[in-house]
Amino acid sequence: MSDANYDSYREDVVGRANVTDTPERVAYYKRLAELGTGALWTVANKIEPWEPASTSQPMLWRYNDLREDVLRALDLVTPEEAGRRVVYLENPGRSDVVAAVGWLYSGLQVMKPGECASSHRHSASALRFIMEGSGAFTNVDGQKLTLGANDFVLTPNGTWHEHGVAEDGSICIWQDGLDIPLMNALDANFYEVHPELNQAVNYPVDASVATWANAGLRPWGSTWDKRYSPLLKYEWAPTYEALQSYGRVTDGSPFDGVLMEYVNPDTGGPVMSTIGAHMQMLRPGERTKAHRQTGSFVYQCCKGKGWSIINGQRFDWQERDIFVIPSWMYHEHANASDTEDACLFAFHDLPVMRSLGLYREEALGENDGHQPIIT
């Protein structure tokens, strides 16, 4: 910190640090720095803001802009060379930790028929949301899952997992979501490659779905004791059907339309301890009101088109576009069609916020709940 900056964070407010620089104080601060210390009052207002001030920026990545370059990776690098052939999404405000927003990482992975990446496991929790192609599969701790468009699959922390595409399939692209930045911030990230490179399939294919995806029914005598959901794949067709059914009997949320959370069917809690996910439907012509939350969100449009206003900026999206909402920024959504619904998938870090007692939500109280557009 230079001589002129020791008092740059002071505030003339009772209860806040408000210490001006003097030659004697500056000399004292320099002496403290030599000892690997500092005076709290020179930084207190910076490290304890009045409210969250995310360095992440609201952003939108258009799939039509990304797709050609994602496919080009097929000719440039093999899964064996890359480990995972992924084009990651980088937020300018979080480039130092390779995050899409907050402490969440995301990227687009591409594989072609007959390929299978090596099995591995890590401390980070992970998910996949299938964007295009046929024949994709994943194997999570010996459970093989077949995947189709808009399916949502878990690869929880500590589980062996590998991904691939069947030989009779087509080129597949899916979105990855992980909490790698959070694990690194906690100095708790480990990564291992399976000693056999690929793991055996120890259960009938899609056994997880057959066992746990039955609405309102729990397997008799279940002894599931892990911290993540035993249902490892959430299929699109029943998810969309549930949204439509719920939409017929509810006005929905004024902020999110018809929203349903992916849950652990054994506990009713989030699918993983550090990452949650939901699917929401905006009915034809629907426009929600603005609110803000402590927590970061990564969205993907999986049906329809519309726009979102985030912190006063408008972002127009269509199918497969991805956008992010940083923590404590007002946001609202709108369906651009008067005849068709629009669906948004999102994953987020709300399980962390709720577990730590940090979750807050606040509605915009002016302008009938709608933000003015910043131009």
Secondary structure, 3 states (H helix, E strand, C coil): CCHHHCCCCCCCCCCCCCCCCCHHHHHHHHHHHHCCCCCHHHCHHHHCCCCCCCCCCCEEECHHHHHHHHHHHHHHCCHHHHCCCEEECCCHHHHHHCCCECCEEEEEEEECCCCECCCEEECCCEEEEEEECCCEEEEECCEEEEECCCCEEEECCCCCEEEEECCCCCCEEEEEEECHHHHHHCCCCCEEECCCCCCCCCCCCCHHHHHHCCCCCCCCCCCCCCCCCCCCEECHHHHHHHHHHHHCCCCCECCCEEEEECECCCCCCECCCCCEEEEEEECCCCECCCEEECCCEEEEEEECEEEEEECCEEEEEECCCEEEECCCCCEEEEECCCCCCEEEEEEECHHHHHHCCCCCEEECCCHHHCCCCCC
